[in-house]
Amino acid sequence: MPTVQGTLELALSKLTGRDVVTTGAARTDAGVHALGQVVSVPDLPDHADVDDLRRRLNAICGPAMAVNAASAVSDDFDARFSARSRTYVYALSDAPVHDPFLAPTVLFHNAGLDVDAMNEAAGHLAGAHDFAAFGRVGEGKTSVRNLFELRCTRAGHLIRVRARANAFIQQMVRSLVGTLIQVGEDRLDPSAIPGILEGRDRAAAGPVAPPHGLCLVAVEYDEGWSAPPTAT
């Protein structure tokens, strides 16, 4: 099936006349969106005009995807391994009637959510932990991550769950959101979170939230952030 990476690599190959392999700062599950994804392309010609390349890529790849900026980097830069943190936002709405215009990027929930309780639970999750209960990793790999930030904010019926970590295991953010939703519904007490973390049992945490509400909004590097102005 078509993917963002595949579409970008095909366009780059057409423009450069060579096979191109890209490296993304963060993987996203099918159906997840991105505003601040970063991609490194190690084998472009040294004389490439990056501004012209950005314009030509947008002409080929638009309107489903857009290259916000392009710049030359040092040979040792890697979009994935040079990153210091990744920030995701999951959008929820507990409005009594769903909004068709927001439906592609917002999860509509048919009952009110207690954001204060969700933030209490989030406080137990922030920090360096083994997040085996909230995702999956390959055999022999660690599920320890440092969750720098996890907080929920409300604006009317729109609730945003913001998560920033050095890295995430597969489906971790969506599993965190699914668990926080259970807390917001008063089906799970915030005080249960430390036990879920310690138990490392995936079945003890909440379900994986649907992908369409999740968006990668920023990637942090030593030089700054990738987020476009609309991501704030």
MOURWO-V235456 format. One record per residue. N is the residue number from 1. SS is DSSP state (hx for helix, st for strand, lp for the rest). PHI is phi in radians with two decimals (none if undefined). NEAR is the number of other C-alpha atoms within 10 Angstrom. Layout:
N&SS&PHI&NEAR  N&SS&PHI&NEAR
//
This chain:
1&lp&none&3  2&lp&-1.12&6  3&lp&-2.28&9  4&hx&-1.09&13  5&hx&-1.11&15  6&hx&-1.09&13  7&hx&-1.11&15  8&hx&-1.16&22  9&hx&-1.14&17  10&hx&-1.12&16  11&hx&-1.13&19  12&hx&-1.12&22  13&hx&-1.13&15  14&hx&-1.12&14  15&hx&-1.36&13  16&hx&-1.80&14  17&lp&1.27&9  18&lp&-2.54&12  19&lp&-1.19&12  20&lp&-2.18&17  21&lp&-2.04&17  22&lp&-1.82&16  23&st&-2.15&16  24&st&-1.63&16  25&lp&-1.20&22  26&lp&-2.68&22  27&lp&-1.43&16  28&lp&-2.22&18  29&lp&-1.13&12  30&lp&-0.98&10  31&lp&1.64&13  32&lp&-1.52&16  33&st&-1.78&20  34&st&-2.60&20  35&lp&-1.87&21  36&lp&-2.15&26  37&lp&-1.14&23  38&lp&-2.13&24  39&st&-2.26&18  40&st&-1.86&19  41&lp&-2.22&17  42&lp&-1.34&16  43&lp&-2.03&13  44&lp&-1.38&17  45&lp&-1.03&8  46&lp&-1.08&7  47&lp&-1.59&7  48&lp&-1.07&11  49&lp&-1.49&12  50&hx&-1.19&14  51&hx&-1.18&13  52&hx&-1.15&10  53&hx&-1.09&18  54&hx&-1.06&16  55&hx&-1.09&15  56&hx&-1.25&16  57&hx&-1.11&20  58&hx&-1.15&17  59&hx&-1.15&13  60&hx&-1.47&17  61&hx&-1.58&16  62&lp&-1.22&11  63&lp&-1.60&8  64&lp&-1.22&7  65&lp&-2.46&15  66&lp&-2.47&16  67&lp&-1.64&20  68&lp&-1.31&15  69&lp&-2.76&13  70&lp&-2.51&16  71&lp&-2.66&10  72&lp&-1.37&15  73&lp&-2.30&11  74&lp&-1.22&7  75&lp&-1.10&8  76&lp&-1.59&9  77&lp&-1.35&14  78&lp&-2.37&19  79&lp&-0.98&19  80&lp&-1.48&20  81&lp&-1.43&13  82&lp&-1.51&13  83&lp&-1.25&21  84&lp&-1.66&15  85&st&-2.80&21  86&st&-2.21&26  87&st&-2.13&24  88&st&-2.06&24  89&st&-2.23&25  90&st&-1.90&26  91&st&-1.82&23  92&st&-2.19&24  93&st&-2.42&26  94&lp&-1.91&17  95&lp&-1.13&15  96&lp&-1.17&12  97&lp&-2.25&10  98&lp&-1.25&15  99&lp&-1.83&12  100&lp&-1.04&8  101&lp&-1.33&8  102&lp&-1.68&14  103&lp&-0.94&14  104&lp&-1.18&12  105&lp&-2.24&18  106&lp&-2.30&24  107&st&-1.49&22  108&st&-1.60&20  109&lp&-2.04&16  110&lp&-1.51&12  111&lp&-2.56&12  112&lp&-1.11&14  113&lp&-2.05&22  114&lp&-1.55&16  115&hx&-1.19&21  116&hx&-1.07&15  117&hx&-1.14&21  118&hx&-1.09&27  119&hx&-1.22&20  120&hx&-1.10&18  121&hx&-1.14&25  122&hx&-1.06&23  123&hx&-1.07&15  124&hx&-1.30&15  125&hx&-1.56&22  126&lp&-1.14&18  127&st&1.98&14  128&st&-1.53&13  129&st&-2.53&15  130&st&-1.53&16  131&lp&-1.74&27  132&hx&-1.03&23  133&hx&-1.30&21  134&hx&-2.13&30  135&lp&2.94&21  136&st&-2.51&17  137&lp&-2.33&15  138&lp&-1.20&9  139&lp&-1.03&6  140&lp&1.46&6  141&lp&-1.80&9  142&lp&-1.53&13  143&lp&-1.88&20  144&st&-1.41&14  145&st&-2.43&18  146&st&-1.88&18  147&st&-1.55&20  148&st&-1.17&17  149&st&-2.62&15  150&st&-2.59&25  151&st&-2.62&20  152&st&-2.06&21  153&st&-2.25&15  154&st&-2.05&16  155&st&-2.32&8  156&lp&1.17&9  157&lp&-1.59&15  158&st&-1.55&15  159&st&-2.05&20  160&st&-1.98&22  161&st&-1.83&24  162&st&-1.85&21  163&st&-2.26&23  164&st&-2.27&24  165&st&-2.58&21  166&lp&-1.11&16  167&lp&-2.93&20  168&lp&-2.22&25  169&lp&-1.43&19  170&st&-1.04&18  171&lp&1.13&17  172&hx&-1.13&21  173&hx&-1.12&26  174&hx&-1.15&23  175&hx&-1.26&21  176&hx&-1.06&25  177&hx&-1.12&31  178&hx&-1.02&19  179&hx&-1.25&26  180&hx&-1.13&32  181&hx&-1.10&24  182&hx&-1.06&19  183&hx&-1.14&27  184&hx&-1.11&22  185&lp&-1.49&17  186&lp&1.18&14  187&lp&-1.63&11  188&lp&-2.44&19  189&lp&-1.41&16  190&hx&-0.95&21  191&hx&-1.18&13  192&hx&-1.41&14  193&hx&-1.08&22  194&hx&-0.98&13  195&hx&-1.15&11  196&hx&-1.14&20  197&hx&-1.05&20  198&hx&-1.18&13  199&hx&-1.26&16  200&lp&1.00&17  201&lp&-1.83&15  202&hx&-1.04&17  203&hx&-1.20&11  204&hx&-1.41&16  205&lp&-1.53&24  206&lp&-1.26&21  207&lp&-1.24&18  208&lp&-1.33&17  209&lp&-1.18&21  210&lp&-1.00&16  211&hx&-1.26&20  212&hx&-1.19&18  213&hx&-1.45&25  214&st&-1.73&28  215&st&-2.49&24  216&st&-1.37&24  217&st&-1.79&24  218&st&-2.82&25  219&st&-2.23&26  220&st&-1.77&21  221&st&-2.23&16  222&lp&-1.00&8  223&lp&-1.47&7  224&st&2.49&10  225&st&-1.99&17  226&lp&-1.60&19  227&lp&-1.11&20  228&lp&-1.22&14  229&hx&-0.98&8  230&hx&-1.27&8  231&hx&-1.43&14  232&lp&-1.37&7
//
